């Protein structure tokens, strides 16, 4: 009888330990975020601040899309028709070169993709980023900052560069708190 009781106690302890370990794996942010990438392009720092909040909430890895040729203040003058940012936004075929590169992009299932809105859409450097990788079956969730525009034609313009990805509705999240970001993430 003592042997059976001892065996039952040992089996119970093993089962309890296994369940506790499984539950721990399911709830850790690092484990949840292991397949989440938060990639962003930020010309003036606003989108970077938002991307950091998205990464904190999702547990995702943060990645900055860095242009080979940095954007100057003159490039970003939206009132100037000859400014680089304006020209690129109006000519959706432009593809500014990206200096940075995501290691092992294939391991990410979900990509939160951040950028400022330029002329009612994403800057074309974001298209360059998407075209660099195999996005087949990836879930792409755009988020943006803006001086006054909504998300506009963004999904349509990005889908050109990632036609086999699954897009979720994007959102402009100007000055969002971490709690507002958490609510938005939970909606997706």
Secondary structure, 3 states (H helix, E strand, C coil): CHHHHHHHHHHHHHHHHHHHHHHHHHHCHHHHHCCEEEEECCCCCHHHHHHHHHHHHHCCEEEECCECCCCCCCCCCCCCCCCHHHHHHHCCCCCCCECCCCCCHHHCCEEEEEEEEECCEECHHHHHHHHCCCCCCCEEEEEEECCCCCCCCHHHHHHCCCCCCEEEEEEECCCCCHHHHHHHHHHC
